Amino acid sequence: MAARTSRKGKPMVPPHPPRKPRRTLEEEFFCDRRDLSLKMHQCLTDYVNANALQARTSPCFKCERGLGHRVDFAKGRI
């Protein structure tokens, strides 16, 4: 099936590119530091608690992945 074209023969561009599905707080992922499957909301909670309380023994303390999730949440991507 050929792409639709305008009258002058140029291909028509869709008005909006397809969007990626938004991530949710219930989404699960595998945490390498804790070696288990976590939901996004649990990761955010543990990361914030470990860094706010300076819990240096926690695997979530200064976690780069947790920081990324926190930034995405703050920017409204989650």
Secondary structure as UniProt FT lines:
FT   TURN            7..8
FT   TURN            25..26
FT   STRAND          28..31
FT   TURN            32..35
FT   STRAND          36..39
FT   HELIX           40..52
FT   TURN            53..54
FT   TURN            56..57
FT   TURN            59..62
FT   HELIX           64..74
FT   TURN            75..76
//
